[in-house]
Amino acid sequence: MSFPHILAVPYPAQGHVIPLLELSQCLVKHGCRVTFVNTEHTHKRVMNDLHEKNSIGGENQIHLASIPDGLEPWEDRNNLSKVMEVTRKVMSEKLEELIEKINREKDGKIICVIVDGTAGFTIPVVEKMKIRKVVFWPCAVASLALFYKIPKLIDDGIIDKDGTPVKKQIIQLAQNIPKIDSTKLIWTSLGSEDLTSHKRMFELLYNSIEASKAADYLICNSVYDLEPEAFTLVPNILPIGPLLPSIRQGHSSGSFRVEDSTCLKWLDQQQPHSVIYVAFGSFTVLEKTQFQELALGLELTNRPFLWVVRPDITDEANEAYPNGFQERVAGRGQLVGWAPQQKVLSHPSIACFFSHCGWNSTLEGVSNGLPFLCWPYFADQFIDESYICDIWKVGLKFNKDESGIITKEEIKSKVEKVLGDESVKARALELQETALKSVKEGGYSERNFKKLIEWIKA
C-alpha cells in the first residue's frame, strides 16, 4: 500500500519545530508518510532528544532528514537576522537537492511540501518543482495579520518602509485583537538593539510571508474561537489547533534539550493546585539583577515552585543565585535545566503558569485550564501576552520599576493576586473547554484537518 509522501520544513527554532512535528505525527496517524527536514544543527539537537533514532513512530513513520544552514558550527544561532539571512539562500538550494534525491528513490515521490510560514523563502523552490504546497503558521493568527497589514501601517505613517516605528504609539488592527506597542513589533523586538538588523529582519520576514501567499493551502496552529477577529484579517487561513500530543494520546518530540523528568515525581508529592510553574522557553535571557529578583520573588511567595533554569538563561546561572537561596528554598523549590513541559502543565499539582508567552506555551497553558503570569521577552510574545491579559483575561502582566526591573515585591504581589482571583480561574477553565472542543470530533479545527487530509490524498 502506498502512503502519500509529504516533506515538512520548519523554521530552525524550538517553537517552530515542535508544532510542525506534532502536525506530522497527526498526518502519519491518518496514513501519510513524512520526511521532516531540519537544518543540521537543529537535527543534531532533536536526535539527541530521541537518543539518536532518525525516525519517529511506527511502520509509515516520520523520517528525519537534514540540510545545512550555511553557518559554521561555532557561529551564534541566537543572532536571528544573521541566521535568517544565511539560511534563506542555503536552505532553498539544499532543499531542492534533497527533493530531487528523494524523488529518484523507489519509496514514492514527494507529493506535497508543508513549509513553516517563517521559512516561506523556500516556497519558490517548491513552485518551480511543481509540487503542491501548504504553508503552516505556528503562531497566533494576530501575529500573521500584523504582517498582512504592513502596507497599511506604512500608508498610515505608523512605520516607515524599513519597518522602523515613526514614533512610540499603540497599534490595534481591529477590535478584540491585541494592542501592540509600536516599539515592540515582532521585528523590532528580536533581541538585538541594532537598527540595521531590525531593518534586515523586517525585510526578510516580510518577504518570507509574502512568498507564503503562493501556497495552495494555508493552515495554522490556532483555534478560531480564541481569536475570531484575527481570522477576518487573514483570508483563507484554516485553524487546525491546538496541536498537542495529549490530544492524540501521544508523546511530545522535537525538544532541543534533554528533559529532566525527575520533577514529575516531585510534583506527585505536592498538593493539588499548589505549584507555580516557571518556564521562559528557549530564548529568554535575564540580566543577573533581574534573575536574582525573580529568585527572591519566588522565595517570598512562600509557595512551592518548579523553575526551569536553562544553563544559558543568564551569563552564569549557577553563580547568579542570591546567596543561600538554594538552601533556603530546598524544601519547596525544584530547579531543573529543562522540563517535559506538556506533562508538567497537565499535572494536577500545578496552580499557574509563569510564562514567556510563546504561542506553543500559551496554547499548552490554555489547554490545561491554567491562569498565567506573563513575562514576554521578544517577537510575537507581546501579542500573546495581550491576548492572555487584555482579551481572554486569564492572566496578569508585571510592572517594571523605574530602572526597568520587575521587583521581588511585584512578583509576590502578582502571584498572590492571580492565585486569589476565582474569576480568573473560572475563565481559564472556560477557555480550556473552547480550545479542546475545536479538536474533538466535529469541532472546527478537526473538520479543517480532515479536509486537509482529503486534499493531500486527492
C-alpha positions in Angstrom: 0.0 0.0 0.0 1.5 3.4 -0.9 1.2 6.3 1.5 1.2 9.9 0.3 4.7 11.2 0.9 5.0 14.7 2.5 8.0 16.8 3.1 7.8 19.1 6.2 10.1 22.1 6.5 10.1 24.0 9.9 12.0 27.2 10.6 15.0 26.2 12.7 13.8 27.3 16.1 12.3 25.3 19.0 8.9 26.9 18.9 8.6 26.1 15.2 9.9 22.6 15.2 7.6 21.2 17.9 4.2 22.1 16.4 5.2 21.1 12.9 6.5 17.8 14.2 3.2 17.4 16.1 1.3 18.0 12.8 3.5 15.5 11.1 2.5 12.9 13.7 -1.2 13.6 13.1 -0.6 13.2 9.3 1.1 9.8 9.9 -1.8 8.7 12.0 -4.0 9.4 9.0 -2.0 7.3 6.6 0.7 9.7 5.3 4.5 9.4 5.2 6.5 12.4 6.3 10.1 13.3 5.7 10.9 16.0 8.3 13.8 18.3 7.3 15.7 20.2 9.9 18.9 22.1 9.5 22.0 20.0 10.5 22.4 22.0 13.8 18.7 21.5 14.8 18.8 17.9 13.6 21.6 17.1 16.0 19.7 18.6 18.9 16.5 16.7 18.0 18.4 13.4 17.5 19.9 13.9 21.0 16.4 14.1 22.4 15.4 11.0 20.5 18.6 9.1 21.6 20.0 9.0 18.0 16.9 7.4 16.3 16.5 9.0 12.9 12.7 8.3 12.7 9.6 8.8 14.9 6.7 6.4 15.1 5.9 3.0 13.6 5.8 1.5 10.1 4.9 4.6 8.0 6.9 6.8 10.4 8.4 10.2 10.2 11.9 10.1 8.7 14.2 12.8 10.0 16.5 14.4 7.3 18.8 17.3 7.5 20.3 20.1 5.2 23.0 22.7 6.0 22.0 26.1 7.4 25.1 27.8 5.9 26.6 28.8 9.3 29.8 27.5 10.8 29.4 25.2 13.8 30.7 27.9 16.2 28.6 30.7 14.9 25.8 32.2 17.1 22.5 30.8 16.1 20.7 33.2 18.5 21.6 36.1 16.1 18.3 35.8 14.4 18.7 38.2 11.5 22.1 36.6 10.6 20.6 33.1 10.8 17.7 34.1 8.6 19.9 35.9 6.1 22.2 32.9 5.6 19.7 30.0 5.9 17.4 31.6 3.3 19.8 31.1 0.5 21.4 27.8 1.6 18.2 26.1 2.7 16.4 26.8 -0.6 19.3 25.3 -2.6 19.7 22.3 -0.4 16.0 21.7 -0.2 15.8 21.4 -4.0 18.7 18.9 -4.0 17.0 16.8 -1.2 13.6 16.7 -3.0 15.3 15.6 -6.2 17.2 12.9 -4.3 14.0 11.6 -2.6 12.1 11.6 -5.9 14.8 9.4 -7.5 14.3 6.8 -4.8 11.8 4.0 -5.1 9.9 4.9 -2.0 7.5 7.3 -3.5 7.8 10.9 -4.7 7.1 13.9 -2.6 3.5 14.9 -3.5 3.2 17.8 -1.1 5.5 20.1 0.9 4.4 21.8 4.2 6.5 24.8 5.0 6.6 27.0 8.1 5.4 30.5 7.1 8.6 32.0 8.6 10.6 29.8 6.1 8.4 31.0 3.2 11.6 31.8 1.4 11.6 28.1 0.3 8.2 28.3 -1.4 9.7 29.4 -4.9 11.7 26.2 -5.0 8.6 24.1 -4.4 6.7 26.1 -7.0 9.4 25.6 -9.5 9.3 21.8 -8.9 5.5 21.8 -9.4 4.7 20.2 -6.1 1.7 21.2 -4.0 2.5 23.5 -1.2 0.9 24.1 2.2 2.0 26.9 4.5 1.8 26.3 8.2 1.7 29.3 10.5 2.8 28.2 14.0 1.9 31.4 15.9 -1.2 33.3 16.7 -3.1 34.5 13.6 -3.0 38.0 15.1 0.8 38.0 14.5 0.3 37.0 10.9 -2.3 39.7 10.5 0.3 42.2 11.6 2.5 41.3 8.5 -0.6 41.4 6.2 -1.2 44.9 7.4 2.3 46.2 6.8 1.4 48.2 3.6 -1.4 49.9 5.6 0.9 50.6 8.6 3.3 52.3 6.1 0.5 54.3 4.4 -0.8 55.4 7.8 2.7 56.7 8.8 3.0 54.2 11.7 6.2 52.6 10.4 8.5 53.7 7.6 9.2 51.5 4.5 12.1 49.8 6.5 9.6 48.7 9.3 11.0 51.3 11.7 8.3 52.8 14.0 7.9 56.6 13.3 7.0 57.2 16.9 6.1 55.3 20.0 2.3 54.6 19.9 -0.2 51.8 20.4 -1.5 50.0 17.3 -4.7 48.0 17.2 -5.5 46.3 13.9 -9.1 45.6 14.8 -11.4 45.4 17.9 -10.7 42.4 20.2 -7.2 42.0 18.7 -4.2 42.6 20.9 -2.9 46.2 21.2 0.7 46.4 20.1 3.3 48.9 21.3 5.0 50.2 18.1 8.4 49.8 19.7 7.6 46.1 20.4 6.7 45.0 16.9 7.8 41.4 16.1 10.8 42.5 14.0 11.9 45.4 16.3 12.0 43.2 19.5 14.1 40.3 18.3 16.9 40.6 20.9 19.3 43.0 19.0 19.1 46.7 19.6 20.8 47.4 16.3 18.6 49.3 13.8 20.3 47.7 10.8 19.5 44.2 12.0 15.8 45.3 12.7 15.5 46.6 9.1 17.1 43.4 7.8 14.8 41.2 9.9 11.8 43.2 8.8 12.7 42.7 5.1 13.4 39.0 5.5 10.3 38.2 7.5 8.0 40.3 5.2 9.4 38.7 2.1 9.0 35.2 3.6 5.4 35.9 4.4 4.7 37.4 1.0 6.2 34.3 -0.6 3.9 32.2 1.6 0.9 33.7 -0.1 1.6 31.5 -3.1 0.6 28.4 -1.1 -2.3 26.2 -2.2 -3.4 25.8 1.4 -2.8 28.0 4.5 -3.2 26.4 7.9 -2.3 27.4 11.5 -1.8 26.1 15.0 -4.7 28.2 16.4 -8.3 27.9 17.4 -11.0 30.0 15.7 -12.9 30.8 18.9 -9.7 32.0 20.7 -9.1 34.8 18.1 -12.1 35.2 15.8 -11.4 38.8 14.8 -7.8 37.9 13.7 -9.2 35.3 11.3 -11.2 38.1 9.5 -7.9 39.8 8.7 -6.1 36.8 7.2 -8.2 35.4 4.3 -8.2 31.7 3.6 -6.3 30.6 6.7 -7.7 27.5 8.4 -7.1 26.7 12.1 -6.2 23.1 13.0 -5.1 23.7 16.5 -4.3 23.2 19.3 -1.7 20.7 18.1 -0.8 18.9 21.3 0.4 15.3 21.8 -2.0 14.9 24.7 -4.9 15.2 22.3 -3.8 12.3 20.1 -2.6 10.4 23.3 0.9 10.6 22.1 4.3 11.8 23.3 5.9 15.2 22.6 9.0 15.1 20.5 11.4 17.5 18.9 12.9 19.0 22.1 16.3 20.7 21.6 17.3 19.9 25.2 17.2 16.7 27.2 14.2 16.9 29.6 14.6 16.3 33.3 11.7 14.0 34.2 12.6 13.8 37.9 10.5 16.9 38.5 7.3 14.8 37.8 8.0 12.6 40.8 8.5 15.8 42.9 5.1 17.2 41.6 3.4 13.9 42.6 4.3 14.8 46.2 2.7 18.3 46.1 -0.8 19.4 47.0 -3.3 19.8 44.1 -3.2 23.3 42.5 -0.4 24.5 44.7 2.7 24.7 42.5 3.9 27.8 40.5 5.5 26.5 37.2 8.1 29.0 35.9 9.5 28.5 32.3 10.6 31.0 29.8 11.2 29.0 26.7 14.4 28.5 24.8 15.5 32.2 24.1 14.8 34.4 27.1 17.9 35.7 28.7 17.8 37.5 32.1 20.4 40.0 33.3 21.9 39.0 36.7 20.0 41.6 38.8 16.7 40.6 37.2 17.5 36.9 37.7 18.1 37.5 41.4 14.9 39.5 41.9 12.9 36.6 40.2 14.6 34.1 42.6 13.8 36.2 45.6 10.3 36.9 44.4 9.6 33.1 44.1 11.1 32.7 47.6 8.8 35.5 49.0 5.7 33.8 47.7 6.1 31.0 50.3 4.6 28.6 47.8 6.0 25.5 46.1 7.5 26.3 42.7 9.1 24.4 39.8 11.5 26.7 37.9 13.2 25.8 34.6 16.6 27.4 34.7 18.4 26.9 31.4 22.2 26.9 31.8 22.2 29.9 29.4 19.3 31.9 30.9 21.8 34.3 32.4 25.5 34.8 32.0 26.4 32.5 34.8 23.2 30.7 36.0 24.8 28.7 38.8 26.8 31.6 40.1 23.9 34.0 39.8 21.5 32.7 42.5 21.2 35.0 45.5 23.4 34.0 48.5 21.8 31.0 50.3 18.8 31.0 48.0 19.0 27.3 47.0 19.4 26.2 50.6 16.5 28.3 51.8 14.1 27.0 49.2 15.3 23.4 49.1 12.1 22.0 50.7 9.6 23.7 48.3 11.6 24.9 45.2 12.5 22.5 42.4 15.1 23.8 39.9 15.6 21.9 36.6 17.6 22.7 33.4 14.7 21.7 31.1 11.3 20.1 31.8 8.8 17.8 30.0 6.5 20.9 29.8 3.3 19.3 28.5 3.4 16.6 31.2 4.1 19.3 33.8 1.2 21.6 32.7 -1.3 18.7 32.8 -0.2 17.7 36.3 -2.9 18.2 39.0 -0.5 20.0 41.4 0.1 23.0 39.0 -1.7 26.2 40.1 -0.5 28.6 37.5 1.9 29.1 34.6 4.6 31.8 34.9 5.5 32.1 31.2 7.3 33.9 28.4 4.1 33.6 26.4 5.5 31.8 23.4 2.5 30.6 21.3 3.1 26.9 22.0 3.3 27.6 25.7 0.2 29.8 25.6 -1.8 27.0 23.9 -0.4 24.4 26.3 -1.4 26.5 29.3 -4.8 27.4 27.9 -5.5 23.7 27.0 -4.8 22.8 30.6 -7.1 25.5 32.1 -4.3 27.4 33.8 -4.1 31.0 34.9 -0.9 32.8 33.6 1.7 35.3 34.9 3.2 36.9 31.8 6.9 37.7 31.2 7.3 38.1 27.4 10.8 38.5 26.1 10.6 39.3 22.3 8.9 38.8 18.9 5.2 37.7 19.0 5.3 37.1 22.8 3.9 40.6 23.5 0.9 39.9 21.2 0.3 36.6 23.1 0.6 38.4 26.5 -2.1 40.9 25.3 -4.4 38.0 24.4 -3.9 36.4 27.8 -4.3 39.5 29.9 -6.4 42.0 28.0 -8.7 39.9 25.8 -9.1 36.5 27.5 -8.4 37.9 30.9 -6.8 34.7 32.2 -3.5 36.2 33.4 -1.7 39.2 34.7 1.2 41.4 33.5 4.1 42.6 35.6 5.0 46.3 36.0 8.7 47.3 36.0 10.2 49.8 38.4 12.0 53.0 37.3 15.2 51.1 36.5 13.3 48.6 34.3 13.4 45.7 36.8 10.4 43.5 37.8 11.0 43.5 41.6 10.6 40.7 44.1 7.7 42.5 45.7 5.9 42.9 42.4 6.3 39.2 41.7 5.0 38.2 45.1 2.0 40.6 44.7 1.0 39.3 41.2 1.3 35.6 42.3 -1.0 36.3 45.2 -3.4 38.3 43.0 -3.7 35.7 40.2 -4.0 32.7 42.6 -6.5 34.5 44.8 -8.8 35.5 41.9 -11.6 32.9 41.4 -12.9 34.7 38.3 -9.6 34.3 36.5 -9.6 30.5 37.3 -13.2 30.2 36.1 -12.3 32.0 32.8 -9.2 29.8 32.4 -11.4 26.7 32.6 -13.9 28.1 30.1 -11.1 28.9 27.7 -9.8 25.3 28.1 -13.2 24.0 27.0 -13.2 26.3 24.0 -9.7 25.2 22.9 -10.4 21.4 23.3 -13.8 21.5 21.8 -12.3 22.6 18.5 -10.2 19.4 18.1 -12.9 17.0 19.2 -15.0 15.0 16.7 -17.0 17.6 14.7 -15.0 20.6 16.1 -13.9 23.3 13.6 -10.2 22.5 13.8 -10.9 18.8 13.5 -13.1 19.3 10.4 -10.4 21.5 8.8 -7.7 18.9 9.5 -9.9 16.2 7.8 -10.3 18.5 4.7 -6.5 18.9 4.6 -6.0 15.1 4.6 -8.6 14.6 1.8 -6.9 17.3 -0.2 -3.5 15.8 0.2 -4.8 12.3 -0.7 -6.9 13.5 -3.7 
